[in-house]
Amino acid sequence: MNFELMALPFAEDALEPHISARTISYHYGKHHRGYLTKLEAALKDDPRASQSLEEIVADAEGGLFNLAAQVWNHDFYWNSLDPSGTSQPSEALQALIDTHFGSTGALKEQLKATAAGQFGSGWAWLVYSAESNSLAITSTSDAELPDASLGVPLLTVDVWEHAYYLDHQNDRGGYLQRILDHLLNWDFASANLAKARG
Ligand code: MN
């Protein structure tokens, strides 16, 4: 199949002043698009080209996994950002947050510490385990997704340098604070929780 670059769910300047249009232009238009273009090239004349993106992420290894997962992770990241900054956790999600972190503020602190502590390129995640009905925060390296035993992703934050270097240079913490204070998409996280619970 031909994969399509997911349309950005907001205008390139919609996250200003927290994330600049220039950063989004490069991040979405060059990095995200670049992974997709390379994925399509890698799948040319490959029988796995008929699989869905999710199937390739689940089954592939090595370079093909990296490209497919980076496409999927970026789709998930754009959806994890709320330009309006007004979304709130659903009642169900808030109850879990209060149980497992004490408060949304405490969750954000843990997410920031985990994201800041990820050595090198990667992702920080809020995940939900249906098995234990619990939330967890974790980080992954490069293109990796959270270990399935931890649960399914509700939100992610990209901590590759290309996500923040134009705006913040080496200050990953400054970038994280902007997202945590202004941009987390709780509607998306709440919908992902509802889906995980079936
Ligand atoms: Mn990225």
Residues whose N, C-alpha, C, O or C-beta is under 5 A from the ligand:
A	BS01	MN	D158 W160
